[in-house]
């Protein structure tokens, strides 16, 4: 049914930006405003599970608000790597609070571009927890998730693509 960021040099940041170019085009001809985080994720084609979870948690309107927000967005493949049945269980109405905790653990207040993220050791999430940031060579990790693309612009923030769903303590 559902498919399932020590510092980097400017060259590495540029490489990440180039890598993301094919993910989402948030510029529009005629000077139209870029899409919000939810619209950008919907248009990317690799965040169907995330978008569905955001909807089920009742967070879509928040992520469409002015923000700004930084979202570490797990791909559909990241959700698919969770134990079988996990996503379906989380999407049930009785698990809404747990789903909200997991999703808000992926969101940091403010617009943090890749260069801001690599300059931090920890990032405080909307959920209240902290995400560890580590850099090893060209690899940037947010907790246990590898950043695979950065600086996907949205009108109300930025998305950094990660390869693993982050789980807060107790989730």
C-alpha positions in Angstrom: 0.0 0.0 0.0 2.7 2.5 1.0 6.2 2.7 -0.3 8.4 2.7 1.6 24.3 16.5 8.3 33.9 19.4 12.4 32.6 21.0 8.9 32.3 20.1 5.3 34.0 22.1 2.6 32.0 24.3 0.3 32.8 21.8 -2.5 31.0 19.1 -0.5 28.1 21.3 0.3 27.9 22.1 -3.4 28.0 18.4 -4.3 25.1 17.8 -1.9 23.2 20.6 -3.5 23.8 19.3 -7.0 22.7 15.8 -5.8 19.4 17.2 -4.7 18.7 19.1 -7.9 16.6 16.3 -9.3 14.6 15.7 -6.1 12.3 18.7 -6.1 12.1 21.8 -8.2 10.7 24.5 -5.9 11.2 27.3 -8.3 8.4 28.4 -10.5 8.4 30.4 -13.7 6.8 33.8 -13.5 8.1 34.5 -10.0 5.5 32.4 -8.3 6.2 31.5 -4.7 8.0 28.3 -3.9 6.0 25.5 -2.3 5.8 24.9 1.4 7.5 21.9 3.0 4.5 19.6 2.6 4.0 20.6 -1.1 7.7 20.2 -1.8 7.8 16.7 -0.2 4.7 15.7 -2.1 6.2 16.9 -5.4 9.5 15.0 -4.8 8.0 11.6 -5.4 10.1 9.9 -2.7 8.3 10.9 0.5 4.9 9.4 0.1 5.1 7.6 3.4 6.3 10.7 5.2 3.5 12.8 3.7 0.9 10.2 4.6 2.3 10.1 8.2 2.2 13.9 8.5 -1.4 13.8 7.4 -2.3 11.1 9.8 -0.6 12.9 12.7 -2.5 16.1 11.9 0.8 18.0 11.3 0.2 19.1 7.6 -1.2 22.5 8.5 1.7 23.1 10.9 4.3 22.2 8.2 2.4 24.5 5.8 2.5 27.4 8.2 5.1 30.2 7.9 7.7 28.4 10.1 10.5 28.4 9.3 11.3 24.7 9.8 14.2 22.4 9.0 13.0 18.9 8.2 15.2 15.8 8.2 13.0 13.9 5.8 13.3 10.1 5.6 12.7 8.6 2.2 10.1 6.0 1.4 13.0 3.5 1.4 13.8 4.6 5.0 10.3 3.9 6.1 10.3 0.5 4.3 13.5 -0.5 6.3 11.5 -0.3 9.6 10.3 -3.7 10.9 7.4 -5.0 8.9 4.0 -3.6 10.0 5.6 -0.6 11.9 4.3 2.1 9.6 0.8 0.6 9.5 0.7 0.4 13.3 1.9 4.0 13.7 -0.8 5.2 11.3 -3.6 3.9 13.5 -5.5 6.6 15.3 -4.7 5.1 18.7 -1.0 5.6 18.0 -1.3 9.3 16.9 0.7 10.6 19.9 3.6 8.3 19.2 3.5 9.2 15.5 3.6 12.9 16.4 6.6 12.3 18.7 8.5 10.5 15.9 7.7 13.1 13.2 8.4 16.1 15.3 11.8 14.5 16.2 12.7 15.0 12.6 11.9 18.8 12.7 14.2 21.6 14.0 12.8 25.1 14.4 14.3 27.7 12.0 15.8 27.4 8.6 19.1 25.6 8.9 21.0 25.2 5.7 23.6 22.4 5.3 26.4 24.7 6.3 24.5 25.6 9.6 23.9 21.9 10.4 27.5 20.8 10.0 28.5 23.6 12.4 26.4 22.1 15.2 27.1 19.2 17.5 23.4 18.8 18.5 20.1 20.1 17.2 17.1 20.6 19.4 14.0 19.2 17.8 10.4 20.4 18.0 9.7 17.1 19.9 12.1 18.3 22.6 14.8 15.8 22.1 18.3 16.5 20.6 19.8 15.1 17.4 23.5 14.4 17.3 25.4 15.7 14.3 28.6 14.1 13.2 30.8 14.4 10.1 33.3 11.8 8.9 34.9 12.6 5.6 32.0 13.4 3.2 29.5 11.6 5.3 27.1 13.6 7.5 25.1 11.8 10.1 22.0 13.0 12.0 21.8 10.5 14.8 21.9 7.2 13.0 20.7 8.6 9.7 23.0 9.5 6.8 22.2 12.8 5.0 21.9 11.9 1.3 20.8 15.3 0.0 20.6 18.8 1.5 19.1 22.3 1.1 15.9 21.4 -0.7 14.3 24.8 -0.5 10.7 25.4 0.5 8.9 28.6 1.1 8.7 28.0 4.9 12.0 26.2 5.5 14.4 23.6 4.2 14.5 19.8 3.8 17.5 17.6 4.2 17.0 14.1 3.0 18.0 11.2 5.3 18.2 7.4 4.7 16.8 6.3 8.1 13.8 7.1 10.2 14.9 8.7 13.5 13.3 7.4 16.6 13.3 9.4 19.8 13.9 7.7 23.2 10.9 5.7 24.2 9.5 5.4 20.7 
